Amino acid sequence: MSEQCQDTLRCDPNDLQQAMSIHTRKITDSCRDKDCIEDLRVYLTTGSQTLLDTATCAKVRCAELLYTYIDVEPVAFDRHHYCIDVTFYYRVLADATIGTARPAALYGVAVFTKRAVLCGEDSKAHIYRSDTRLCEADGISRYIANNPTAVVEVLDPMVLGSKVRDVCECKCKDECALQLPGAISGMFDDELVLSGERKRLYVTLGQFSIIRLERDAQLIVPVLDYAIPTKECCDAAGCAEDPCEMFSRIPFPATQFAPNGCDREVNDGPSCPYKTT
């Protein structure tokens, strides 16, 4: 322990009786956000789009976060900061009113992209692990910038409002062609309509998120003891501990055999103080 502390400026061997060197992730920077995403277009499935084109109105019932894609790139001319581009994919469920019939369910996907700039510090180290394998055809390892790892924590969005617009009347601005990952498209049982529709469904969402950057770090921490599990493994689902073994570890309740005097409070506890489950 004293040899480790000689290489650490802020380590006093007299303050720590026992310490351990660990590898963990250090949070270099973080931020939180409350986004109000207005008029987010919903790309409906083919069947749902057909229903919407003939519907008189539609209302979004709920939205579910399907996936979050994160990309980290260094900020130009600032070696310590990184740009985090986050793309959220939502599954949206709506109800469409067609005449006097019962509302029909509509399904689709909505996509929202945001950007954050955080301090990720700088590192010139090349990190290799035992499970790293070469992917180049010539067998030569290529240098990859040691960028920090971005972590995004996000809740399912709140639906704040929705509206339906005719494509020919809403003067919708030209939108870039949406490119969905195959895994996202595969979550729907029908193809998604990306163009050629008569009406469009828009939703306004409220979303809470936390974004942070992390880097690998080696730290010296005080140690109380190793975290050894106290629960024994069970080889069958729902197996219970032997009741007699459990009963043998219960201390004898001698005080409950002693009579209560007139000046002692009577403890009207439960008739079965020891539970076997």
C-alpha positions in Angstrom: 0.0 0.0 0.0 2.8 2.5 0.9 4.5 1.8 -2.5 1.2 2.7 -4.3 0.9 5.9 -2.3 4.4 7.1 -3.2 3.2 7.5 -6.8 -0.1 9.2 -5.8 0.2 12.9 -4.9 -3.0 13.0 -2.8 -2.7 9.7 -1.1 -1.8 9.6 2.6 -0.9 6.0 3.7 -1.7 7.0 7.3 -5.3 7.7 6.3 -6.1 4.4 4.7 -5.5 1.2 6.5 -6.5 -0.8 3.4 -7.0 0.3 -0.2 -7.4 -1.2 -3.6 -6.7 0.0 -7.1 -9.9 -0.3 -9.3 -10.7 0.4 -13.0 -14.0 2.3 -13.5 -15.5 5.1 -15.6 -15.0 8.7 -14.5 -17.8 11.2 -15.4 -16.0 14.1 -17.1 -19.1 16.2 -17.8 -22.9 15.9 -17.8 -26.1 17.9 -18.5 -29.8 17.5 -18.2 -32.5 18.7 -20.5 -36.2 19.1 -20.7 -37.2 19.2 -24.4 -40.6 20.3 -25.7 -40.6 18.7 -29.2 -43.3 20.5 -31.2 -45.0 19.2 -34.3 -42.9 16.1 -34.7 -43.9 14.2 -37.8 -45.2 10.6 -37.4 -44.4 8.2 -40.2 -47.3 5.8 -40.2 -47.5 2.2 -41.5 -49.2 1.6 -44.8 -52.5 0.4 -43.3 -52.5 3.2 -40.7 -51.8 5.9 -43.4 -54.8 4.6 -45.5 -57.0 5.0 -42.4 -55.7 8.5 -41.7 -56.2 9.7 -45.3 -60.0 9.0 -44.9 -60.3 10.0 -41.2 -61.9 13.2 -40.0 -59.5 13.6 -37.1 -56.9 11.7 -35.1 -55.4 12.0 -31.6 -52.2 10.5 -30.3 -52.8 8.2 -27.4 -49.2 7.5 -26.3 -45.6 7.3 -27.4 -42.9 4.8 -26.4 -39.1 5.2 -26.8 -37.8 2.4 -28.9 -34.1 3.2 -29.3 -31.5 5.9 -28.9 -28.5 6.2 -31.3 -25.5 8.1 -29.9 -22.6 9.5 -31.9 -19.5 11.3 -30.4 -17.1 13.4 -32.4 -14.4 15.9 -31.2 -15.3 19.6 -31.5 -13.0 21.4 -34.0 -10.4 23.7 -32.5 -11.3 22.5 -28.9 -9.4 19.4 -27.9 -11.3 19.0 -24.6 -14.9 19.1 -25.9 -17.0 16.7 -27.8 -20.2 16.9 -29.8 -22.8 14.3 -28.9 -25.5 13.8 -31.5 -28.4 11.8 -30.1 -31.3 10.4 -32.2 -34.4 9.1 -30.5 -36.8 6.7 -32.2 -40.4 6.6 -30.8 -43.3 4.3 -31.5 -46.5 6.4 -31.6 -50.0 5.0 -31.1 -53.0 7.2 -32.2 -56.8 6.9 -32.6 -58.4 8.0 -35.9 -62.1 8.8 -36.2 -63.7 7.7 -39.4 -67.3 8.7 -39.7 -69.4 7.4 -36.8 -67.5 4.2 -36.5 -65.4 3.2 -33.5 -61.9 4.9 -33.5 -59.3 2.9 -35.4 -55.8 2.5 -34.0 -52.9 4.0 -36.0 -49.2 3.1 -35.6 -46.1 4.8 -36.7 -42.6 6.0 -35.9 -41.3 9.5 -35.0 -37.6 10.6 -35.0 -36.1 13.4 -33.0 -32.4 14.5 -33.1 -30.6 16.7 -30.6 -27.1 17.8 -30.0 -25.0 18.5 -26.8 -21.4 19.7 -26.3 -19.7 18.5 -23.2 -16.2 18.4 -21.8 -14.6 15.0 -22.3 -11.0 15.8 -21.4 -8.2 14.6 -23.6 -6.4 11.3 -23.8 -3.7 10.1 -26.2 -3.7 6.5 -25.0 -4.5 3.6 -27.3 -6.7 1.2 -25.5 -6.7 -2.5 -26.3 -8.5 -5.3 -24.5 -8.1 -9.0 -24.6 -11.4 -9.4 -26.5 -10.3 -7.0 -29.2 -9.9 -8.6 -32.6 -8.4 -7.3 -35.8 -10.9 -6.5 -38.6 -8.6 -5.2 -41.3 -7.9 -7.5 -44.3 -4.1 -6.9 -44.1 -4.1 -7.6 -40.4 -2.8 -4.2 -39.5 -4.4 -2.4 -36.5 -5.8 1.0 -37.4 -5.6 3.9 -34.9 -9.0 5.0 -33.6 -9.3 8.2 -31.6 -9.8 7.5 -27.9 -13.1 9.4 -27.6 -15.0 9.3 -24.3 -18.1 7.2 -24.0 -21.4 9.0 -24.1 -24.3 7.8 -21.9 -27.9 9.0 -22.4 -30.6 8.4 -19.8 -34.1 9.2 -21.0 -37.7 8.6 -19.9 -40.6 7.7 -22.2 -42.0 10.9 -23.6 -45.1 12.7 -22.5 -47.7 13.4 -25.2 -48.6 17.1 -25.1 -50.6 17.4 -28.2 -51.2 16.2 -31.8 -52.7 17.4 -35.1 -53.5 16.3 -38.6 -52.6 18.3 -41.6 -53.4 17.9 -45.3 -50.1 17.8 -47.3 -51.5 20.1 -50.0 -52.7 22.8 -47.6 -50.2 22.8 -44.7 -47.4 24.2 -46.9 -45.0 21.7 -45.3 -41.4 22.4 -46.0 -39.4 19.9 -47.9 -38.0 17.3 -45.5 -34.9 15.2 -45.9 -35.6 11.5 -46.8 -35.9 9.6 -43.6 -33.5 6.7 -43.3 -34.5 4.2 -40.6 -32.3 1.4 -39.2 -33.5 -2.0 -40.3 -34.0 -3.0 -36.7 -36.4 -0.1 -36.1 -38.4 -0.9 -39.3 -38.6 -4.5 -38.3 -40.5 -3.6 -35.1 -43.6 -2.8 -37.2 -45.7 -5.5 -38.9 -46.2 -3.3 -42.1 -44.0 -1.0 -44.2 -43.8 2.6 -43.2 -45.0 5.4 -45.5 -42.3 7.9 -46.0 -43.8 9.9 -48.9 -46.9 10.2 -51.2 -49.4 10.5 -48.4 -52.4 12.9 -48.4 -52.5 13.7 -44.7 -49.8 13.8 -42.0 -49.9 13.2 -38.3 -47.9 15.5 -36.0 -47.3 15.1 -32.3 -45.8 17.3 -29.6 -43.8 15.5 -27.0 -42.2 16.4 -23.7 -39.0 14.6 -22.8 -36.6 14.5 -19.9 -33.0 13.3 -20.5 -29.6 13.3 -19.0 -26.4 13.1 -21.1 -22.9 12.5 -19.8 -19.4 11.7 -21.0 -17.3 9.0 -19.3 -13.6 8.0 -19.5 -11.8 5.0 -18.2 -9.9 5.8 -15.0 -7.8 3.9 -12.4 -8.5 4.9 -8.9 -7.4 4.0 -5.4 -10.3 3.5 -3.1 -10.6 2.5 0.6 -11.8 -1.1 1.0 -13.9 -2.4 3.9 -14.3 -6.0 2.7 -14.9 -8.0 -0.5 -18.5 -8.2 -1.6 -19.1 -11.9 -1.1 -22.7 -13.0 -1.6 -24.4 -14.3 1.5 -27.3 -15.9 -0.3 -26.7 -19.5 -1.3 -27.4 -20.6 -4.9 -30.5 -22.6 -5.5 -30.6 -25.3 -8.3 -34.4 -25.0 -8.8 -36.7 -22.2 -9.5 -38.9 -21.2 -6.5 -37.0 -23.4 -4.1 -37.3 -22.5 -0.4 -34.9 -22.8 2.5 -35.4 -25.8 4.8 -37.8 -24.6 7.5 -36.0 -26.5 10.3 -32.7 -25.1 9.3 -34.2 -21.6 9.4 -35.9 -22.3 12.7 -32.5 -23.4 14.3 -31.1 -19.9 13.7 -33.9 -18.1 15.5 -32.9 -17.1 19.1 -34.9 -18.5 21.9 -37.5 -15.9 22.9 -36.9 -16.1 26.7 -38.5 -12.7 27.4 -41.8 -13.9 26.1 -42.0 -16.7 28.7 -41.5 -14.2 31.6 -44.8 -13.0 33.2 -45.7 -9.4 32.8 -46.0 -7.4 36.0 -48.7 -4.9 36.7 -46.4 -2.0 36.0 -45.1 -3.4 32.6 -46.7 -2.7 29.3 -48.4 -5.6 27.7 -47.1 -6.2 24.2 -50.0 -7.3 22.1 -47.8 -8.3 19.2 -48.8 -10.6 16.4 -49.6 -14.2 17.3 -47.1 -15.5 14.7 -44.1 -13.2 15.1 -41.8 -15.6 13.1 -42.6 -15.9 9.5 -41.5 -19.0 7.6 -41.7 -17.4 4.2 
